[in-house]
Amino acid sequence: MGRVQGAHGVRGALMVASFSDPPRRLLQYSPWWLLGGDAPQPLAVVRGQDSTKGLIVEVEGIADREAAAALRGREIAVERAALPPLRKGEYYWADLEGLAVRNRDGADFGRVDHLVDFGAHPILVVRDGARERMIPFVLERHVISVDLDVGVIKVDWDPDF
């Protein structure tokens, strides 16, 4: 749902990149779970605000810049049950990661490693060994279908790209 970008100020506030739409929605969830350490670590949000570089967030138990800076790069997750239900044709990015990607002709492109958003639309980053493809996640244009049960995304994409 987000990533800790680093510390903000001297009192332990975190600078957070939110993957929610809108970004501020991430502040509605609590607890957050920090991933990337030995075990997921719960964090209770005290307050947060928008900034031009992301969210500035105060959490319980983080009271100085050094403690906040130590969390840089950690991923933020929330309980799945806290997320709103999706409408038809909507997907949580976490559900797409790891799915196989094939084109109309059955060419295997590998698996979705992750998604990124450059503004216009999300991009599937698909890896097959050392090769990486970036395919726009635009339904009915580049993405023909998503079958979560089978674990396959079918795309209209040239294998040479």
DRENROBA-986647 format. One line per field, with one value per residue: residue number from 1; residue in three letters; x, y, z of N, C-alpha, C in turn. Coordinates in steps of 0.1 Angstrom, whole numbers. Example, Ala and Ser with C-alpha at 12.3 -4.5 7.8 and 13.67 -1.06 7.14 Angstrom:
# DRENROBA-986647
pos = 1 | 2
code = ALA | SER
nc1 = 132 | 128
nc2 = -57 | -22
nc3 = 78 | 71
cac1 = 123 | 137
cac2 = -45 | -11
cac3 = 78 | 71
cc1 = 132 | 129
cc2 = -33 | 0
cc3 = 78 | 79
This chain:
# DRENROBA-986647
pos = 1 | 2 | 3 | 4 | 5 | 6 | 7 | 8 | 9 | 10 | 11 | 12 | 13 | 14 | 15 | 16 | 17 | 18 | 19 | 20 | 21 | 22 | 23 | 24 | 25 | 26 | 27 | 28 | 29 | 30 | 31 | 32 | 33 | 34 | 35 | 36 | 37 | 38 | 39 | 40 | 41 | 42 | 43 | 44 | 45 | 46 | 47 | 48 | 49 | 50 | 51 | 52 | 53 | 54 | 55 | 56 | 57 | 58 | 59 | 60 | 61 | 62 | 63 | 64 | 65 | 66 | 67 | 68 | 69 | 70 | 71 | 72 | 73 | 74 | 75 | 76 | 77 | 78 | 79 | 80 | 81 | 82 | 83 | 84 | 85 | 86 | 87 | 88 | 89 | 90 | 91 | 92 | 93 | 94 | 95 | 96 | 97 | 98 | 99 | 100 | 101 | 102 | 103 | 104 | 105 | 106 | 107 | 108 | 109 | 110 | 111 | 112 | 113 | 114 | 115 | 116 | 117 | 118 | 119 | 120 | 121 | 122 | 123 | 124 | 125 | 126 | 127 | 128 | 129 | 130 | 131 | 132 | 133 | 134 | 135 | 136 | 137 | 138 | 139 | 140 | 141 | 142 | 143 | 144 | 145 | 146 | 147 | 148 | 149 | 150 | 151 | 152 | 153 | 154 | 155 | 156 | 157 | 158 | 159 | 160 | 161
code = MET | GLY | ARG | VAL | GLN | GLY | ALA | HIS | GLY | VAL | ARG | GLY | ALA | LEU | MET | VAL | ALA | SER | PHE | SER | ASP | PRO | PRO | ARG | ARG | LEU | LEU | GLN | TYR | SER | PRO | TRP | TRP | LEU | LEU | GLY | GLY | ASP | ALA | PRO | GLN | PRO | LEU | ALA | VAL | VAL | ARG | GLY | GLN | ASP | SER | THR | LYS | GLY | LEU | ILE | VAL | GLU | VAL | GLU | GLY | ILE | ALA | ASP | ARG | GLU | ALA | ALA | ALA | ALA | LEU | ARG | GLY | ARG | GLU | ILE | ALA | VAL | GLU | ARG | ALA | ALA | LEU | PRO | PRO | LEU | ARG | LYS | GLY | GLU | TYR | TYR | TRP | ALA | ASP | LEU | GLU | GLY | LEU | ALA | VAL | ARG | ASN | ARG | ASP | GLY | ALA | ASP | PHE | GLY | ARG | VAL | ASP | HIS | LEU | VAL | ASP | PHE | GLY | ALA | HIS | PRO | ILE | LEU | VAL | VAL | ARG | ASP | GLY | ALA | ARG | GLU | ARG | MET | ILE | PRO | PHE | VAL | LEU | GLU | ARG | HIS | VAL | ILE | SER | VAL | ASP | LEU | ASP | VAL | GLY | VAL | ILE | LYS | VAL | ASP | TRP | ASP | PRO | ASP | PHE
nc1 = 8 | 21 | 53 | 80 | 97 | 116 | 129 | 111 | 117 | 127 | 114 | 106 | 87 | 75 | 82 | 62 | 55 | 25 | 6 | -21 | -53 | -73 | -40 | -40 | -58 | -45 | -40 | -63 | -63 | -55 | -41 | -9 | 13 | 47 | 68 | 97 | 116 | 127 | 103 | 69 | 60 | 38 | 23 | 8 | -10 | -8 | -13 | -15 | -5 | -9 | 18 | 39 | 57 | 46 | 32 | 32 | 37 | 29 | 36 | 29 | 54 | 77 | 99 | 121 | 144 | 164 | 153 | 131 | 144 | 157 | 137 | 135 | 127 | 112 | 83 | 48 | 20 | -15 | -42 | -59 | -87 | -95 | -96 | -116 | -143 | -138 | -149 | -162 | -136 | -117 | -86 | -65 | -31 | -14 | -26 | -21 | 7 | 31 | 15 | 13 | 21 | 8 | 7 | -17 | -12 | -2 | 24 | 48 | 55 | 66 | 65 | 45 | 64 | 63 | 43 | 42 | 34 | 33 | 17 | -2 | -13 | -12 | 18 | 27 | 54 | 71 | 89 | 111 | 134 | 164 | 152 | 132 | 100 | 79 | 46 | 17 | -9 | -37 | -69 | -87 | -73 | -44 | -43 | -60 | -74 | -78 | -72 | -76 | -81 | -69 | -44 | -33 | -25 | -37 | -24 | -23 | 3 | 34 | 58 | 84 | 88
nc2 = -12 | 11 | 29 | 35 | 64 | 78 | 98 | 127 | 158 | 163 | 149 | 123 | 118 | 102 | 101 | 92 | 72 | 68 | 42 | 41 | 51 | 78 | 90 | 98 | 81 | 60 | 67 | 61 | 35 | 13 | -10 | -3 | -25 | -30 | -43 | -63 | -65 | -87 | -98 | -90 | -58 | -41 | -9 | 19 | 45 | 79 | 105 | 122 | 139 | 155 | 162 | 178 | 159 | 134 | 116 | 129 | 113 | 106 | 81 | 58 | 52 | 59 | 83 | 99 | 113 | 95 | 69 | 70 | 73 | 48 | 32 | 35 | 26 | 4 | -16 | -9 | -25 | -34 | -49 | -73 | -76 | -51 | -36 | -21 | -37 | -48 | -36 | -51 | -58 | -44 | -45 | -55 | -45 | -63 | -87 | -92 | -95 | -119 | -134 | -153 | -142 | -140 | -137 | -131 | -151 | -171 | -169 | -170 | -147 | -145 | -137 | -114 | -91 | -68 | -38 | -4 | 30 | 55 | 77 | 81 | 55 | 23 | 2 | -30 | -48 | -72 | -102 | -125 | -145 | -130 | -111 | -82 | -68 | -40 | -35 | -17 | -15 | -15 | -21 | -40 | -28 | -32 | -52 | -81 | -100 | -109 | -136 | -145 | -169 | -190 | -178 | -162 | -136 | -123 | -107 | -81 | -79 | -75 | -100 | -92 | -68
nc3 = 0 | 4 | 8 | 30 | 27 | 40 | 68 | 82 | 93 | 128 | 148 | 144 | 124 | 95 | 60 | 35 | 6 | -10 | -23 | -27 | -40 | -38 | -27 | 0 | 12 | 23 | 49 | 63 | 71 | 97 | 119 | 103 | 86 | 87 | 63 | 54 | 73 | 99 | 108 | 101 | 112 | 134 | 130 | 145 | 132 | 141 | 132 | 100 | 70 | 38 | 15 | -9 | -17 | -9 | 18 | 50 | 80 | 113 | 137 | 163 | 187 | 173 | 177 | 171 | 146 | 138 | 143 | 126 | 101 | 100 | 90 | 64 | 30 | 37 | 31 | 32 | 44 | 47 | 65 | 46 | 49 | 56 | 33 | 7 | -11 | -45 | -77 | -108 | -131 | -117 | -99 | -72 | -70 | -57 | -61 | -88 | -90 | -97 | -114 | -145 | -178 | -210 | -245 | -272 | -290 | -274 | -266 | -240 | -217 | -192 | -158 | -138 | -121 | -107 | -103 | -117 | -115 | -137 | -140 | -163 | -165 | -148 | -151 | -161 | -149 | -163 | -160 | -174 | -167 | -175 | -191 | -193 | -196 | -201 | -198 | -206 | -183 | -194 | -197 | -221 | -242 | -241 | -222 | -224 | -208 | -174 | -154 | -123 | -110 | -126 | -129 | -149 | -171 | -201 | -229 | -254 | -271 | -287 | -290 | -295 | -283
cac1 = 0 | 30 | 67 | 86 | 108 | 126 | 124 | 107 | 118 | 135 | 106 | 102 | 77 | 79 | 78 | 56 | 49 | 13 | 1 | -35 | -59 | -62 | -29 | -44 | -66 | -37 | -41 | -76 | -61 | -47 | -26 | -1 | 23 | 59 | 74 | 111 | 125 | 127 | 89 | 60 | 59 | 26 | 25 | -4 | -9 | -13 | -18 | -8 | -9 | -3 | 28 | 42 | 65 | 40 | 25 | 40 | 30 | 34 | 32 | 33 | 67 | 88 | 100 | 132 | 148 | 172 | 144 | 123 | 153 | 160 | 126 | 136 | 126 | 103 | 70 | 37 | 9 | -26 | -50 | -68 | -101 | -98 | -97 | -129 | -145 | -136 | -159 | -157 | -125 | -107 | -77 | -54 | -18 | -8 | -32 | -15 | 21 | 33 | 7 | 19 | 17 | 9 | 0 | -28 | -7 | 3 | 38 | 50 | 64 | 72 | 55 | 45 | 73 | 56 | 36 | 46 | 25 | 40 | 8 | -13 | -19 | -1 | 26 | 31 | 68 | 71 | 102 | 113 | 149 | 170 | 145 | 121 | 90 | 69 | 33 | 7 | -21 | -49 | -79 | -94 | -64 | -32 | -47 | -72 | -81 | -71 | -79 | -69 | -82 | -59 | -32 | -28 | -30 | -35 | -21 | -22 | 16 | 43 | 68 | 97 | 89
cac2 = 0 | 23 | 26 | 46 | 71 | 83 | 107 | 140 | 165 | 157 | 143 | 109 | 117 | 94 | 105 | 79 | 72 | 60 | 35 | 42 | 61 | 88 | 87 | 101 | 70 | 51 | 72 | 56 | 22 | 11 | -7 | -6 | -35 | -28 | -55 | -61 | -69 | -102 | -102 | -78 | -50 | -33 | 5 | 26 | 59 | 89 | 115 | 123 | 150 | 156 | 171 | 177 | 147 | 122 | 118 | 130 | 105 | 103 | 68 | 55 | 45 | 65 | 96 | 107 | 112 | 83 | 58 | 71 | 70 | 34 | 24 | 39 | 15 | -7 | -16 | -8 | -33 | -34 | -62 | -75 | -74 | -37 | -30 | -21 | -47 | -43 | -38 | -59 | -51 | -37 | -55 | -50 | -49 | -75 | -99 | -94 | -99 | -134 | -140 | -155 | -132 | -146 | -129 | -137 | -163 | -180 | -167 | -169 | -135 | -146 | -134 | -100 | -89 | -57 | -27 | 9 | 40 | 68 | 88 | 78 | 42 | 14 | -6 | -43 | -51 | -87 | -107 | -139 | -146 | -117 | -101 | -74 | -61 | -31 | -35 | -8 | -22 | -8 | -32 | -40 | -23 | -41 | -63 | -87 | -106 | -113 | -147 | -148 | -184 | -197 | -172 | -158 | -123 | -123 | -93 | -79 | -73 | -81 | -106 | -86 | -56
cac3 = 0 | 4 | 11 | 38 | 19 | 50 | 79 | 80 | 106 | 139 | 158 | 141 | 114 | 83 | 47 | 30 | -7 | -9 | -35 | -27 | -49 | -37 | -18 | 14 | 17 | 32 | 63 | 69 | 76 | 109 | 118 | 91 | 88 | 80 | 58 | 50 | 84 | 103 | 108 | 99 | 124 | 133 | 133 | 146 | 127 | 150 | 123 | 87 | 61 | 24 | 11 | -23 | -19 | -4 | 30 | 63 | 89 | 127 | 142 | 177 | 190 | 166 | 183 | 166 | 132 | 135 | 143 | 114 | 90 | 99 | 83 | 49 | 21 | 42 | 25 | 41 | 41 | 56 | 65 | 34 | 53 | 57 | 20 | 1 | -22 | -59 | -88 | -119 | -138 | -108 | -93 | -63 | -76 | -50 | -67 | -101 | -89 | -98 | -125 | -158 | -188 | -223 | -255 | -279 | -297 | -264 | -262 | -226 | -214 | -179 | -147 | -133 | -110 | -99 | -111 | -114 | -121 | -142 | -142 | -172 | -162 | -143 | -160 | -156 | -152 | -165 | -161 | -178 | -167 | -175 | -199 | -187 | -205 | -195 | -206 | -200 | -178 | -200 | -200 | -235 | -251 | -241 | -214 | -229 | -197 | -162 | -147 | -111 | -106 | -134 | -127 | -162 | -177 | -215 | -234 | -269 | -271 | -296 | -282 | -298 | -276
cc1 = 9 | 44 | 72 | 98 | 119 | 120 | 120 | 108 | 127 | 127 | 100 | 91 | 83 | 74 | 74 | 51 | 37 | 10 | -14 | -40 | -72 | -52 | -32 | -52 | -58 | -38 | -54 | -74 | -52 | -50 | -20 | 9 | 35 | 65 | 89 | 121 | 124 | 112 | 81 | 59 | 47 | 30 | 11 | -2 | -16 | -20 | -10 | -14 | -3 | 8 | 31 | 50 | 59 | 32 | 35 | 32 | 37 | 28 | 36 | 46 | 79 | 89 | 112 | 136 | 155 | 163 | 135 | 132 | 156 | 149 | 126 | 136 | 117 | 89 | 59 | 25 | -3 | -33 | -59 | -82 | -105 | -100 | -112 | -131 | -143 | -148 | -153 | -147 | -115 | -99 | -68 | -41 | -12 | -13 | -26 | 0 | 22 | 25 | 15 | 13 | 19 | 2 | -11 | -24 | -1 | 17 | 39 | 60 | 70 | 61 | 56 | 53 | 67 | 49 | 42 | 35 | 32 | 30 | -4 | -20 | -8 | 6 | 29 | 46 | 69 | 85 | 102 | 128 | 154 | 162 | 134 | 113 | 82 | 57 | 23 | -5 | -33 | -58 | -85 | -85 | -52 | -35 | -60 | -81 | -72 | -79 | -71 | -70 | -72 | -45 | -25 | -34 | -27 | -34 | -21 | -8 | 25 | 54 | 82 | 99 | 94
cc2 = 13 | 19 | 38 | 51 | 76 | 91 | 120 | 148 | 158 | 149 | 129 | 107 | 109 | 101 | 92 | 82 | 63 | 54 | 35 | 53 | 66 | 85 | 88 | 89 | 61 | 55 | 66 | 42 | 22 | -2 | -9 | -17 | -32 | -41 | -52 | -63 | -84 | -107 | -89 | -71 | -41 | -18 | 12 | 41 | 68 | 100 | 116 | 135 | 149 | 165 | 170 | 165 | 134 | 126 | 120 | 124 | 104 | 90 | 66 | 48 | 50 | 79 | 105 | 104 | 99 | 70 | 58 | 68 | 56 | 26 | 27 | 26 | 4 | -5 | -15 | -16 | -31 | -47 | -62 | -72 | -60 | -30 | -31 | -32 | -40 | -45 | -46 | -51 | -43 | -48 | -48 | -54 | -61 | -88 | -102 | -98 | -114 | -141 | -142 | -146 | -139 | -136 | -137 | -151 | -174 | -179 | -163 | -157 | -136 | -143 | -119 | -99 | -79 | -47 | -14 | 18 | 53 | 79 | 85 | 66 | 34 | 6 | -19 | -45 | -66 | -91 | -122 | -140 | -132 | -106 | -95 | -67 | -52 | -30 | -27 | -17 | -14 | -19 | -29 | -33 | -31 | -53 | -69 | -93 | -109 | -124 | -151 | -162 | -192 | -191 | -167 | -144 | -125 | -109 | -93 | -71 | -81 | -87 | -100 | -73 | -59
cc3 = 0 | 7 | 19 | 29 | 28 | 61 | 74 | 93 | 116 | 149 | 154 | 131 | 102 | 70 | 39 | 15 | -6 | -23 | -36 | -36 | -43 | -27 | -3 | 20 | 26 | 46 | 70 | 75 | 88 | 115 | 104 | 95 | 80 | 76 | 55 | 61 | 87 | 103 | 106 | 113 | 124 | 137 | 134 | 142 | 137 | 142 | 110 | 79 | 48 | 24 | -3 | -27 | -14 | 8 | 41 | 74 | 103 | 131 | 156 | 178 | 182 | 170 | 179 | 152 | 129 | 134 | 130 | 102 | 89 | 92 | 68 | 41 | 25 | 35 | 35 | 36 | 51 | 55 | 53 | 37 | 54 | 44 | 14 | -9 | -36 | -68 | -99 | -127 | -130 | -101 | -83 | -70 | -70 | -56 | -81 | -101 | -89 | -108 | -138 | -168 | -201 | -233 | -262 | -286 | -287 | -261 | -247 | -224 | -200 | -169 | -143 | -120 | -101 | -109 | -107 | -120 | -124 | -145 | -151 | -169 | -156 | -154 | -153 | -159 | -151 | -167 | -165 | -178 | -166 | -183 | -191 | -197 | -196 | -204 | -199 | -195 | -182 | -205 | -214 | -245 | -252 | -232 | -218 | -218 | -186 | -155 | -135 | -106 | -113 | -132 | -139 | -166 | -192 | -220 | -249 | -270 | -279 | -288 | -284 | -290 | -262
